[in-house]
């Protein structure tokens, strides 16, 4: 049975989520990595902390003090796009 919760990437393809909304979610996570129920789009929330935590590569990138902020943004963006959003 397929997962009833779409990924942020699927919502993006369906034009439910915009670039600006994904970028705002990235900035929200970087500002507060403990962010939980983030409203990613109308009717959908995303647990940002969990989205990054389950994405091993993004977690290690964000945790490394040697990695640039730009690279960290890209890693967080990737983890968010792959994460499953919940209906609000």
C-alpha positions as a printed Julia matrix, in Angstrom:
88×3 Matrix{Float64}:
  0.0    0.0    0.0
  1.53   3.34  -1.01
  2.23   5.99   1.64
 -0.75   8.42   1.77
  1.55  11.31   2.67
  3.2   12.88  -0.39
  6.81  13.97  -0.42
  7.48  17.68  -0.63
  8.95  16.95  -4.07
  5.64  15.41  -5.17
  3.79  18.45  -3.83
  6.25  20.65  -5.71
  5.57  18.79  -8.97
  1.84  19.17  -8.37
  2.43  22.92  -7.82
  1.12  22.74  -4.26
  4.49  23.87  -2.87
  6.6   26.64  -4.4
 10.35  27.26  -4.49
  9.82  30.09  -2.03
  8.06  27.79   0.44
 10.82  25.18   0.27
 13.49  27.87   0.64
 11.61  29.35   3.62
 11.53  25.89   5.23
 15.3   25.56   4.7
 15.9   28.91   6.39
 13.51  28.01   9.23
 15.45  24.8    9.88
 18.82  26.55   9.76
 17.55  29.18  12.2
 16.06  26.57  14.58
 17.0   22.91  13.96
 14.4   21.82  16.52
 11.49  23.06  14.35
  8.74  20.45  14.28
  5.34  21.24  12.74
  6.33  23.67   9.98
  3.51  24.74   7.59
  5.13  23.9    4.25
  2.0   24.68   2.19
 -1.7   25.24   2.65
 -3.01  22.08   4.28
  0.41  20.45   4.85
  2.95  20.48   7.66
  6.44  19.06   7.83
  8.51  18.03  10.82
 11.73  19.75   9.77
 13.86  18.28  12.56
 12.78  14.74  11.67
 13.16  15.35   7.93
 16.81  16.21   8.36
 17.45  13.61  11.09
 16.32  10.68   8.92
 18.39  11.88   5.98
 21.85  10.7    7.05
 23.84  12.72   4.54
 22.04  15.97   5.36
 22.45  15.34   9.09
 26.19  14.88   8.76
 26.58  17.92   6.51
 24.64  20.17   8.9
 26.6   18.87  11.9
 30.0   19.6   10.35
 31.5   22.97  11.31
 33.87  22.81   8.32
 31.11  22.84   5.71
 29.92  26.13   4.22
 26.47  27.55   4.89
 25.65  27.33   1.18
 26.41  23.62   1.09
 24.39  23.1    4.27
 21.44  24.88   2.62
 21.64  22.47  -0.31
 21.73  19.44   1.96
 18.75  20.66   3.98
 16.86  21.5    0.76
 17.42  17.95  -0.5
 16.24  16.38   2.76
 13.12  18.56   2.8
 12.19  17.76  -0.8
 12.51  14.03  -0.06
 10.53  14.24   3.21
  6.87  13.29   3.5
  4.47  16.07   4.46
  1.48  15.47   6.72
 -2.01  16.77   6.08
 -2.71  19.62   8.47
